Amino acid sequence: MTNSIALLMALLIGGVLAVDHYWLGGDMPLFLARQFVNLVEYLSFWR
């Protein structure tokens, strides 16, 4: 991954988090964390 791609991805993630915070109520990071926990629990079944 080049530096320009990493910078673009960081700006994109930061922009999405800023839009979520200011316009959508700021619940997206918590929702994604809960979905990630569900995914880990699902994948641990197959271990």
C-alpha distance matrix in Angstrom:
0.0 3.8 6.7 8.3 6.4 6.7 10.2 11.1 10.6 12.5 15.1 15.5 16.2 18.4 20.2 20.9 22.3 24.4 25.8 26.7 28.3 30.4 31.3 31.0 32.5 29.5 29.9 26.5 24.8 27.9 28.0 24.4 25.2 28.4 26.8 24.2 27.3 29.0 26.1 26.1 29.9 29.8 27.4 29.5 32.4 30.9 30.3
3.8 0.0 3.8 5.5 5.4 6.3 8.7 10.1 10.8 12.4 14.4 15.5 16.7 18.4 20.0 21.4 22.8 24.3 25.9 27.3 28.7 30.4 31.5 31.7 33.2 30.4 31.2 27.9 26.3 29.6 30.0 26.6 27.5 30.8 29.4 27.0 30.1 32.0 29.3 29.3 33.1 33.2 30.9 33.0 35.9 34.5 33.9
6.7 3.8 0.0 3.8 5.5 5.0 6.1 8.5 9.8 10.4 12.2 14.1 15.3 16.3 18.1 19.9 21.0 22.2 24.1 25.7 26.7 28.3 29.7 30.2 31.5 28.7 29.8 26.9 25.2 28.6 29.3 26.2 26.9 30.5 29.5 27.2 30.2 32.4 30.0 30.0 33.8 34.2 32.2 34.1 37.2 36.1 35.5
8.3 5.5 3.8 0.0 3.8 5.5 5.1 6.1 8.6 9.9 10.6 12.2 14.3 15.2 16.3 18.3 20.0 20.8 22.3 24.3 25.6 26.7 27.9 28.6 30.3 27.8 29.1 26.1 24.9 28.6 29.0 26.0 27.3 30.7 29.5 27.7 30.9 32.8 30.5 31.0 34.7 34.9 33.1 35.3 38.3 37.2 36.9
6.4 5.4 5.5 3.8 0.0 3.8 5.4 5.1 6.1 8.6 9.9 10.4 12.2 14.1 15.1 16.5 18.3 19.7 21.0 22.5 24.2 25.7 26.5 26.8 28.6 26.0 27.0 23.7 22.6 26.1 26.3 23.1 24.5 27.8 26.3 24.5 27.9 29.5 27.1 27.8 31.5 31.4 29.6 32.0 34.9 33.8 33.6
6.7 6.3 5.0 5.5 3.8 0.0 3.8 5.5 5.1 6.1 8.6 9.8 10.6 12.2 14.1 15.4 16.6 18.2 19.9 21.2 22.4 24.3 25.5 25.6 27.0 24.1 25.1 22.0 20.4 23.8 24.4 21.2 22.2 25.6 24.6 22.5 25.6 27.7 25.5 25.8 29.5 29.9 28.1 30.2 33.3 32.4 32.1
10.2 8.7 6.1 5.1 5.4 3.8 0.0 3.8 5.4 5.1 6.2 8.5 9.9 10.4 12.1 14.2 15.4 16.2 18.2 19.9 20.9 22.2 23.8 24.4 25.8 23.1 24.6 21.8 20.4 24.1 24.9 22.1 23.2 26.8 26.0 24.2 27.4 29.5 27.7 28.1 31.8 32.3 30.9 32.9 36.0 35.4 35.1
11.1 10.1 8.5 6.1 5.1 5.5 3.8 0.0 3.8 5.5 5.2 6.1 8.6 9.8 10.4 12.3 14.3 15.1 16.3 18.3 19.8 20.9 21.9 22.5 24.4 22.0 23.5 20.5 19.7 23.5 23.8 21.0 22.8 26.1 25.0 23.6 27.0 28.8 26.9 27.8 31.4 31.5 30.3 32.8 35.6 34.9 35.1
10.6 10.8 9.8 8.6 6.1 5.1 5.4 3.8 0.0 3.8 5.5 5.0 6.1 8.5 9.7 10.6 12.3 14.1 15.3 16.5 18.3 20.0 20.9 20.9 22.5 19.9 20.8 17.7 16.7 20.3 20.5 17.6 19.2 22.5 21.3 19.9 23.3 25.0 23.1 24.0 27.6 27.8 26.6 29.0 31.8 31.3 31.5
12.5 12.4 10.4 9.9 8.6 6.1 5.1 5.5 3.8 0.0 3.8 5.4 5.2 6.0 8.5 10.0 10.6 12.1 14.2 15.4 16.4 18.2 19.8 20.0 21.1 18.2 19.6 16.8 15.4 19.0 19.9 17.2 18.4 22.0 21.4 19.9 23.0 25.2 23.7 24.3 27.8 28.5 27.5 29.5 32.5 32.4 32.3
15.1 14.4 12.2 10.6 9.9 8.6 6.2 5.2 5.5 3.8 0.0 3.8 5.5 5.0 5.9 8.6 9.8 10.2 12.0 14.1 15.1 16.2 17.6 18.5 20.0 17.6 19.5 17.0 16.2 20.0 20.8 18.6 20.2 23.6 23.1 22.1 25.3 27.3 26.0 27.0 30.4 30.9 30.2 32.4 35.3 35.2 35.4
15.5 15.5 14.1 12.2 10.4 9.8 8.5 6.1 5.0 5.4 3.8 0.0 3.8 5.4 5.0 6.2 8.6 9.8 10.5 12.3 14.2 15.4 16.1 16.5 18.4 16.3 17.7 14.8 14.6 18.4 18.5 16.3 18.5 21.6 20.7 20.0 23.5 25.0 23.7 25.1 28.4 28.6 28.1 30.6 33.2 33.1 33.6
16.2 16.7 15.3 14.3 12.2 10.6 9.9 8.6 6.1 5.2 5.5 3.8 0.0 3.8 5.4 5.2 6.2 8.6 10.0 10.6 12.3 14.4 15.4 15.1 16.5 13.8 14.9 11.9 11.2 14.9 15.4 13.1 14.9 18.2 17.6 16.8 20.1 21.9 20.8 22.0 25.2 25.8 25.4 27.7 30.4 30.5 31.0
18.4 18.4 16.3 15.2 14.1 12.2 10.4 9.8 8.5 6.0 5.0 5.4 3.8 0.0 3.8 5.5 5.1 6.1 8.6 9.8 10.4 12.2 14.0 14.4 15.4 12.8 14.8 12.6 11.7 15.5 16.6 14.9 16.4 19.7 19.8 19.1 22.1 24.2 23.5 24.6 27.6 28.5 28.3 30.3 33.1 33.5 33.8
20.2 20.0 18.1 16.3 15.1 14.1 12.1 10.4 9.7 8.5 5.9 5.0 5.4 3.8 0.0 3.8 5.4 5.0 6.1 8.5 9.8 10.6 11.7 12.7 14.4 12.6 14.8 12.8 13.0 16.7 17.3 16.0 18.2 21.1 20.9 20.8 23.9 25.6 25.0 26.5 29.4 30.0 30.0 32.3 34.8 35.3 35.9
20.9 21.4 19.9 18.3 16.5 15.4 14.2 12.3 10.6 10.0 8.6 6.2 5.2 5.5 3.8 0.0 3.8 5.4 5.2 6.1 8.6 10.1 10.5 10.3 12.3 10.4 12.0 9.5 10.3 13.9 14.0 12.8 15.3 18.0 17.5 17.8 21.0 22.3 21.9 23.7 26.4 26.8 27.1 29.6 31.9 32.4 33.3
22.3 22.8 21.0 20.0 18.3 16.6 15.4 14.3 12.3 10.6 9.8 8.6 6.2 5.1 5.4 3.8 0.0 3.8 5.5 5.0 6.1 8.7 10.0 9.7 10.5 7.8 9.8 7.9 7.9 11.5 12.4 11.7 13.5 16.3 16.7 16.9 19.6 21.4 21.4 22.8 25.4 26.4 26.8 28.8 31.3 32.2 32.8
24.4 24.3 22.2 20.8 19.7 18.2 16.2 15.1 14.1 12.1 10.2 9.8 8.6 6.1 5.0 5.4 3.8 0.0 3.8 5.4 5.1 6.1 8.3 9.4 10.2 8.5 11.5 10.6 11.1 14.3 15.5 15.2 17.0 19.7 20.2 20.6 23.2 25.0 25.1 26.6 29.1 30.1 30.6 32.6 35.1 36.0 36.6
25.8 25.9 24.1 22.3 21.0 19.9 18.2 16.3 15.3 14.2 12.0 10.5 10.0 8.6 6.1 5.2 5.5 3.8 0.0 3.8 5.5 5.4 5.6 6.9 9.0 8.4 11.1 10.2 11.9 14.9 15.2 15.3 17.7 19.9 20.0 21.0 23.8 25.0 25.2 27.2 29.5 30.1 30.8 33.1 35.3 36.2 37.2
26.7 27.3 25.7 24.3 22.5 21.2 19.9 18.3 16.5 15.4 14.1 12.3 10.6 9.8 8.5 6.1 5.0 5.4 3.8 0.0 3.8 5.7 5.6 4.7 6.2 5.1 7.4 6.7 8.8 11.4 11.7 12.2 14.7 16.5 16.9 18.2 20.7 21.8 22.4 24.4 26.4 27.2 28.2 30.4 32.4 33.6 34.7
28.3 28.7 26.7 25.6 24.2 22.4 20.9 19.8 18.3 16.4 15.1 14.2 12.3 10.4 9.8 8.6 6.1 5.1 5.5 3.8 0.0 3.8 6.0 6.1 5.5 4.1 7.7 8.4 9.6 11.7 13.1 14.0 15.6 17.6 18.7 19.8 21.9 23.5 24.3 25.9 27.9 29.1 30.2 31.9 34.2 35.6 36.4
30.4 30.4 28.3 26.7 25.7 24.3 22.2 20.9 20.0 18.2 16.2 15.4 14.4 12.2 10.6 10.1 8.7 6.1 5.4 5.7 3.8 0.0 3.8 6.2 6.5 7.1 10.7 11.6 13.3 15.3 16.3 17.4 19.3 21.1 22.1 23.4 25.5 26.9 27.7 29.5 31.5 32.5 33.6 35.5 37.6 39.0 40.0
31.3 31.5 29.7 27.9 26.5 25.5 23.8 21.9 20.9 19.8 17.6 16.1 15.4 14.0 11.7 10.5 10.0 8.3 5.6 5.6 6.0 3.8 0.0 3.8 5.9 7.9 10.6 11.3 13.9 15.8 15.9 17.3 19.7 21.0 21.5 23.3 25.6 26.4 27.3 29.5 31.3 31.9 33.3 35.4 37.2 38.6 39.9
31.0 31.7 30.2 28.6 26.8 25.6 24.4 22.5 20.9 20.0 18.5 16.5 15.1 14.4 12.7 10.3 9.7 9.4 6.9 4.7 6.1 6.2 3.8 0.0 3.8 5.8 7.5 8.3 11.4 12.8 12.5 14.2 16.8 17.7 18.2 20.3 22.4 23.0 24.1 26.4 27.9 28.5 30.1 32.3 33.9 35.3 36.8
32.5 33.2 31.5 30.3 28.6 27.0 25.8 24.4 22.5 21.1 20.0 18.4 16.5 15.4 14.4 12.3 10.5 10.2 9.0 6.2 5.5 6.5 5.9 3.8 0.0 3.8 5.8 8.2 10.7 11.3 11.8 14.1 15.9 16.7 18.0 20.0 21.6 22.5 24.1 26.0 27.3 28.4 30.1 31.9 33.6 35.4 36.6
29.5 30.4 28.7 27.8 26.0 24.1 23.1 22.0 19.9 18.2 17.6 16.3 13.8 12.8 12.6 10.4 7.8 8.5 8.4 5.1 4.1 7.1 7.9 5.8 3.8 0.0 3.8 5.7 7.3 8.4 9.7 11.4 12.9 14.3 15.7 17.2 18.9 20.3 21.6 23.3 24.9 26.1 27.6 29.2 31.2 32.9 33.9
29.9 31.2 29.8 29.1 27.0 25.1 24.6 23.5 20.8 19.6 19.5 17.7 14.9 14.8 14.8 12.0 9.8 11.5 11.1 7.4 7.7 10.7 10.6 7.5 5.8 3.8 0.0 3.8 5.8 5.7 6.3 8.8 10.3 11.0 12.5 14.5 15.8 16.9 18.6 20.4 21.6 22.8 24.6 26.1 27.9 29.8 31.0
26.5 27.9 26.9 26.1 23.7 22.0 21.8 20.5 17.7 16.8 17.0 14.8 11.9 12.6 12.8 9.5 7.9 10.6 10.2 6.7 8.4 11.6 11.3 8.3 8.2 5.7 3.8 0.0 3.9 5.5 5.0 6.1 8.5 9.9 10.5 12.1 14.3 15.3 16.3 18.3 20.0 20.9 22.2 24.2 26.1 27.6 28.7
24.8 26.3 25.2 24.9 22.6 20.4 20.4 19.7 16.7 15.4 16.2 14.6 11.2 11.7 13.0 10.3 7.9 11.1 11.9 8.8 9.6 13.3 13.9 11.4 10.7 7.3 5.8 3.9 0.0 3.8 5.5 5.2 6.1 8.7 9.9 10.4 12.4 14.3 15.2 16.4 18.5 19.9 20.9 22.4 24.8 26.3 27.0
27.9 29.6 28.6 28.6 26.1 23.8 24.1 23.5 20.3 19.0 20.0 18.4 14.9 15.5 16.7 13.9 11.5 14.3 14.9 11.4 11.7 15.3 15.8 12.8 11.3 8.4 5.7 5.5 3.8 0.0 3.8 5.5 5.0 6.2 8.6 9.8 10.7 12.5 14.2 15.4 16.7 18.5 20.0 21.2 23.3 25.3 26.0
28.0 30.0 29.3 29.0 26.3 24.4 24.9 23.8 20.5 19.9 20.8 18.5 15.4 16.6 17.3 14.0 12.4 15.5 15.2 11.7 13.1 16.3 15.9 12.5 11.8 9.7 6.3 5.0 5.5 3.8 0.0 3.8 5.4 5.2 6.2 8.6 10.0 10.7 12.4 14.4 15.5 16.6 18.4 20.1 21.7 23.6 24.9
24.4 26.6 26.2 26.0 23.1 21.2 22.1 21.0 17.6 17.2 18.6 16.3 13.1 14.9 16.0 12.8 11.7 15.2 15.3 12.2 14.0 17.4 17.3 14.2 14.1 11.4 8.8 6.1 5.2 5.5 3.8 0.0 3.8 5.4 5.0 6.1 8.6 9.8 10.3 12.2 14.2 15.1 16.2 18.2 20.2 21.6 22.7
25.2 27.5 26.9 27.3 24.5 22.2 23.2 22.8 19.2 18.4 20.2 18.5 14.9 16.4 18.2 15.3 13.5 17.0 17.7 14.7 15.6 19.3 19.7 16.8 15.9 12.9 10.3 8.5 6.1 5.0 5.4 3.8 0.0 3.8 5.4 5.0 6.3 8.7 9.8 10.6 12.5 14.2 15.3 16.5 18.9 20.6 21.2
28.4 30.8 30.5 30.7 27.8 25.6 26.8 26.1 22.5 22.0 23.6 21.6 18.2 19.7 21.1 18.0 16.3 19.7 19.9 16.5 17.6 21.1 21.0 17.7 16.7 14.3 11.0 9.9 8.7 6.2 5.2 5.4 3.8 0.0 3.8 5.4 5.1 6.3 8.7 10.0 10.7 12.4 14.3 15.4 17.2 19.4 20.4
26.8 29.4 29.5 29.5 26.3 24.6 26.0 25.0 21.3 21.4 23.1 20.7 17.6 19.8 20.9 17.5 16.7 20.2 20.0 16.9 18.7 22.1 21.5 18.2 18.0 15.7 12.5 10.5 9.9 8.6 6.2 5.0 5.4 3.8 0.0 3.8 5.4 5.0 6.2 8.7 9.9 10.5 12.3 14.2 15.7 17.4 18.9
24.2 27.0 27.2 27.7 24.5 22.5 24.2 23.6 19.9 19.9 22.1 20.0 16.8 19.1 20.8 17.8 16.9 20.6 21.0 18.2 19.8 23.4 23.3 20.3 20.0 17.2 14.5 12.1 10.4 9.8 8.6 6.1 5.0 5.4 3.8 0.0 3.8 5.4 4.9 6.2 8.6 9.7 10.4 12.2 14.5 15.8 16.7
27.3 30.1 30.2 30.9 27.9 25.6 27.4 27.0 23.3 23.0 25.3 23.5 20.1 22.1 23.9 21.0 19.6 23.2 23.8 20.7 21.9 25.5 25.6 22.4 21.6 18.9 15.8 14.3 12.4 10.7 10.0 8.6 6.3 5.1 5.4 3.8 0.0 3.8 5.4 5.1 6.2 8.6 9.9 10.5 12.8 14.9 15.5
29.0 32.0 32.4 32.8 29.5 27.7 29.5 28.8 25.0 25.2 27.3 25.0 21.9 24.2 25.6 22.3 21.4 25.0 25.0 21.8 23.5 26.9 26.4 23.0 22.5 20.3 16.9 15.3 14.3 12.5 10.7 9.8 8.7 6.3 5.0 5.4 3.8 0.0 3.8 5.5 5.1 6.1 8.6 9.9 11.1 13.3 14.8
26.1 29.3 30.0 30.5 27.1 25.5 27.7 26.9 23.1 23.7 26.0 23.7 20.8 23.5 25.0 21.9 21.4 25.1 25.2 22.4 24.3 27.7 27.3 24.1 24.1 21.6 18.6 16.3 15.2 14.2 12.4 10.3 9.8 8.7 6.2 4.9 5.4 3.8 0.0 3.8 5.4 5.0 6.1 8.5 10.1 11.3 12.8
26.1 29.3 30.0 31.0 27.8 25.8 28.1 27.8 24.0 24.3 27.0 25.1 22.0 24.6 26.5 23.7 22.8 26.6 27.2 24.4 25.9 29.5 29.5 26.4 26.0 23.3 20.4 18.3 16.4 15.4 14.4 12.2 10.6 10.0 8.7 6.2 5.1 5.5 3.8 0.0 3.8 5.4 5.1 6.0 8.8 10.2 10.6
29.9 33.1 33.8 34.7 31.5 29.5 31.8 31.4 27.6 27.8 30.4 28.4 25.2 27.6 29.4 26.4 25.4 29.1 29.5 26.4 27.9 31.5 31.3 27.9 27.3 24.9 21.6 20.0 18.5 16.7 15.5 14.2 12.5 10.7 9.9 8.6 6.2 5.1 5.4 3.8 0.0 3.8 5.5 5.1 6.7 9.4 10.2
29.8 33.2 34.2 34.9 31.4 29.9 32.3 31.5 27.8 28.5 30.9 28.6 25.8 28.5 30.0 26.8 26.4 30.1 30.1 27.2 29.1 32.5 31.9 28.5 28.4 26.1 22.8 20.9 19.9 18.5 16.6 15.1 14.2 12.4 10.5 9.7 8.6 6.1 5.0 5.4 3.8 0.0 3.8 5.5 5.5 7.4 9.6
27.4 30.9 32.2 33.1 29.6 28.1 30.9 30.3 26.6 27.5 30.2 28.1 25.4 28.3 30.0 27.1 26.8 30.6 30.8 28.2 30.2 33.6 33.3 30.1 30.1 27.6 24.6 22.2 20.9 20.0 18.4 16.2 15.3 14.3 12.3 10.4 9.9 8.6 6.1 5.1 5.5 3.8 0.0 3.8 5.3 5.4 6.9
29.5 33.0 34.1 35.3 32.0 30.2 32.9 32.8 29.0 29.5 32.4 30.6 27.7 30.3 32.3 29.6 28.8 32.6 33.1 30.4 31.9 35.5 35.4 32.3 31.9 29.2 26.1 24.2 22.4 21.2 20.1 18.2 16.5 15.4 14.2 12.2 10.5 9.9 8.5 6.0 5.1 5.5 3.8 0.0 3.8 5.4 5.2
32.4 35.9 37.2 38.3 34.9 33.3 36.0 35.6 31.8 32.5 35.3 33.2 30.4 33.1 34.8 31.9 31.3 35.1 35.3 32.4 34.2 37.6 37.2 33.9 33.6 31.2 27.9 26.1 24.8 23.3 21.7 20.2 18.9 17.2 15.7 14.5 12.8 11.1 10.1 8.8 6.7 5.5 5.3 3.8 0.0 3.8 5.6
30.9 34.5 36.1 37.2 33.8 32.4 35.4 34.9 31.3 32.4 35.2 33.1 30.5 33.5 35.3 32.4 32.2 36.0 36.2 33.6 35.6 39.0 38.6 35.3 35.4 32.9 29.8 27.6 26.3 25.3 23.6 21.6 20.6 19.4 17.4 15.8 14.9 13.3 11.3 10.2 9.4 7.4 5.4 5.4 3.8 0.0 3.8
30.3 33.9 35.5 36.9 33.6 32.1 35.1 35.1 31.5 32.3 35.4 33.6 31.0 33.8 35.9 33.3 32.8 36.6 37.2 34.7 36.4 40.0 39.9 36.8 36.6 33.9 31.0 28.7 27.0 26.0 24.9 22.7 21.2 20.4 18.9 16.7 15.5 14.8 12.8 10.6 10.2 9.6 6.9 5.2 5.6 3.8 0.0
